[in-house]
Amino acid sequence: MRCLAARLLIAGMALAAGATAAGCSASPGLAYAQGVNRPAPSSPSATTAMVPGSARAKVVPNGQSLTVAGAPKGVKAKAGILVDATTGQVLWARGETAVRPIASITKVMTALVILQAGGLNQKITVPKSVTAYVAKYGANAAGLIPGQVFTVDELMHAMLIVSAADAAYTLANVYGPGLPAFIAKMNAEAAKLGLAHTHFTSPDGLPYPTETSTFSTPAELVRLGEIAMGYQEFRSIVALHIYNIPKGDGHTAYSFTSSNELIGKYPGVVGIKTGFTNAAGHTLLFEAVRNGRTLIGDVLGSPPSGPASGAQDAARLLTWGFSLGQPVPSNQPASRN
């Protein structure tokens, strides 16, 4: 996996703890996710949102930015953010620091904790307790059966591609060991990364003990997503539209189709993770690459009008964001496509 320019430019700025991404020469992270500083608009119709001044020189050494005129139309999400990952410029935001339930975007942190621990080729037996767990919470599941044996890598695919809570539960039980210990690791990692308004009570985003117990903000989720996407294994999984597990170790063959409606449909999308609960609405953390530009963002609280409502909001944001053209020196007009 090649490290995108964003990861090389942003490296070392935001992570006090210095998490290392596989295949990258430095620690990925997004300083703009810690707080957004918006200068006064240069005109009534144009604004430029940038990272904090202390980090700006490291992120945009050539002073490159876009003059952002107008805003995307038709975005129904209650909160969200869109960022040019190469420059660190915030292109659009709505309630970027608002704390909201995030549903299955939670599984991005679950994957990150597992990736840091390693052992993706080890085999894991699906525990008996998974059946009651899935039934109790009405969780989305891959249909895993107690006693079946899968590799960690196979379970990671199920967890991230079809948002399988039974896969997340199985992984957390081993990597904790046990759910309480694993959830503690998730929150410790959030604290280490400086995600001060992010908290987890499950490895999958299910609404317990309350509908809003697991939460984050749009800005902090973008940072989490960028860090996770620095890992080759994670990036390769979330970009898949379909993944097949062959028959073996007491299980039949499985075929998983991504829950992310953008994968394989919206040009340039490379991930990341969907979610839904009644309280959270539809949530989607996304990244897309086009013409050398990388945009990363999320939408939280898209209306429960259909499974693709989060993807529709994200597509509107991406189409608008890519239409802004390429960043130019800040003292020159921004190009338009």
Secondary structure, DSSP 8 states (H G I E B T S, - for coil): ----HHHHHHTTSS-SS----TT-SS----GGGG--B----SBTTEE-BB--HHHHHHH-TT-EE--EES--SS---SEEEEEETTTTEEEEEESTT--EE-GGGHHHHHHHHHHHH--TT-EEE--THHHHHHHHHT-------TT-EEEHHHHHHHHHHS--HHHHHHHHHHHTTSHHHHHHHHHHHHHHTT-TT-B-SSSS----SSTTSSEE-HHHHHHHHHHHTTSHHHHHHHT-SEEEE-SBTTB--EEEE-S-TTTTTSTTEEEEEEEEETTTEEEEEEEEEETTEEEEEEEEEE-TT-TTHHHHHHHHHHHHHHHT---EETTS-----
